[in-house]
Amino acid sequence: MVNKKKIGGMFLLLVFVGSFWGLQPVSAQISLPREDTVFVTGAQWSPASTWNLFSPSQTWGTYTSGGFMYLPLFQYIAGLNVWVPIIGESFELVNETTLIVHLRPEAKWSDGEPITAEDVVYTFELSKKVGSGPAAGSEPYIGDVKAIDSHTVQFTIGPEKNLPMFLLYALQFAPAPKHIIEQVYQKVGNHIIEWRNCGGTCDDVVSTENGDVTINVPQVVSGPYKLYYFDELRIVYERIDDWWGKDIFGLPGPKYVVHRIYLSNEQALLDLRQGNVDWSGIFIPNVGNFKEIGTFYKGKPYFRPGAFVMLYFNHKDPILQDPNLRKAIAYAINYQEVLTKAFYDYSPQPSMSLVFTVFPHYRMWLNTTLAQEYWGNPEGKIPYDPERAKQILAQAGYKDVDGDGFLETPSGEKIELNIIVPTGWTDWMIAADLIAHDLQKIGLNVVANPVDYGAYWGMINGAGYTLALGWTNSPSFYHPWDTYRYVLDPRLTPPTGNWGFYNNSKALELLVEAAKAESSEELMKYYTEIQKLIYEDIPAVPIAYSVQWYAYSEKYWTGWPNEDNPWWTEVAPYREYSLPLWLLFGLKKKGEPVSPPQWAKPKDEGGILIPNKEVLSQLSGVFVPEVNVTETFTTSSTSETETQPQPQAPASSSRFIVGILGIVIAVIVIVIGARKLSK
């Protein structure tokens, strides 16, 4: 509930004078100067929850998605293959078990206190204690964190000795302000994960065994924005003009960032077209028809793939534990029809291998011989073959026992499945309808079931579904291991991963051993085993690539990165960690000259960005150093998008390098779950 005592009077005054000063009303209470405000959509689909770094359910803008408030030590930018040194200034991989990170002496919290190594250590320890926050999920990979001095932190590798994941978690670790957090923890203990951290914009009460506890501490952040206002339809962030990083990074262009929460793509698209929204992460059908909407590429494919759209089976459901049923479903889907009618041909059909084959540096990990053997094509794309699906079911003993037109299981149980998708995600709703219709044609009683986003998320997290359209993480510098972990690792549960509650000890064994591989050949051997397991067991079915919905309006703001102004990579507002933040530093008010920030260049060009090859050079002798990553989707040509290099036997050095690249990117993606990737 909003505390109007603090802001109501001022905002009412703003409303009164707004019409004279060009203020833009964003609610009944507040108006903001339009020329200083960027309006966003597509990253938050439900009312705001918390701005607490330790909460598993954070509002967009906090940290895990669109992190404007809490910054990591470093941020890898996959599209540019560089690192942004943020709170961390430099790091050294001392050996295979030890990472030293040097913090910037300039880094300060928003209340002026320095950001120190003690903040990093305290955040790590508290996160492990409460089971949520920046260290959640890192236990197998980070064993210990120590403060060497006030600005030097030592990370020690965890029991799995998994160097890729160790780097992934350590380098993108985000500290919290110890001097604030320990006050809250003293009052509410492990209930700290329920703290909203709304900085006085709400009545912040935490319920404990000893009663309700009101938390009155300031919202102290490391990023250049803080929470300004929120209600059920919007979230407003305000720039901190004396932010500690302004002498290094400058300040982001917008004074205010407002995320509007819509109930459907249609209304959001209308507002984007009219210029009421500046930056969007929503699905847009036939985007080429809307000249007022900008995308990274001027022509097809307009967007770049960002992750997989998956059909998840709930493996806790006894009926779906039969791999024959899962395989029949995989053959029964008319993928091309789904890609055309639901996803407007923005995406090619992905490989069942779960290798992100649209990028050559990932594609090398696909065993094309194995793919040909199982699926009849070297890409590993599942063919549409409803007759084969019927044959599989018949041979497995599925038949229509009660004469209702639908098959029963071999033991006579009814099969009643529904595909859940979030209401309002029109592309996914169409896809679910098409898939359900395909499955009905082979005798399976399947219907599409759109539910509101909150219910959808609850059903995913609580295993309360049978079939679900969902998403994966984005491919990282350690792809495809990262995607295999996301889909197959039984130690994970949604939203961190394993949305299907898949539980196969062989898959876990292969994942663990692959991470210890000491040569590219050894790594490929494990990936081949994993791909074989996937083909035979069908833990989930990749339906499409979820493209990164990066779209913008230039009615009020210019400087958006695109193929003509590639000062920065395209970033949808829902992207992980601080990725969306950096785009704001290049935005200019309409009419002002566009001038990308000087820091946004590699060090050898006068900026501060760390080329990934420099990072890799530190890894020389620990992991394999060199890789020549070939970028695809660099033009607007449809044909170039679809023309991929032929599969090649992986070269040993490049495999390892790709692995390292994957690790870095994996930092970006694993925690989120935030699908926002695909919307």
Buried (B, 14 or more C-beta within 10 A) or exposed (E): EBBEEEBEEEBBEBBEEBEEEEBBBBBEBBBBBBBBBBBBBBBBBBBBBBBBBBBBBBBBBBBBBBBBBBBBBBBBBBBBBBBBBBBBBEBEBEEEBBBBBBBBEBBBBBEEBBBBBBBBBBBBEBBBBBBBBBBBBBBBBBBEBEBEEBBBBBBBBBEBBBBBBBBBBBBBBBBBBBBBBBEBBEBBBBBBBBBBBBBBBBEBBBEEEEEEBEBEBBBBBBBBBBBBBBBEBBBBBBBBEEBBBBEBBBBBBBBBBBBBBBEBBEBBBEBBBEBBBBBBBBBBBEBBEBEEBBBBBEEBBBBBBBBBBBBBBBBBBEBBEBBBBBBBBBBBBBBEBBBEBBBBBBBBBBBBBBBBBBBBBBBBBBBBEBBBEBBEEBBBBBEBBBEBBBBBBEEBBBEEEEEEEBBBBBEEEEBEBBBBBBBBBBBBBBBBBBBBBBBBEBBBBBBBBBBBBEBBBEBBBEBBBBBBBBBBBBBBBBBBBBBBBBBBBBBBBBBBBBBBBBBBEEBBEBBBBBBEBEEBEBBBBBBBBBBBBBBEBBBBBBBBBBBBBBBBBBBBBBBBBBBEBBBBBBBBBBBBBBBBBBBBBBBBBEEEEEEBBEBBBBBEEEBBBBBBBBBBEBBEEBBBBEBEBEEBBEBBBBEBBEEBEEBEEBEBBBBBBBBBBBBBBBBBBBBBBBBBBBB
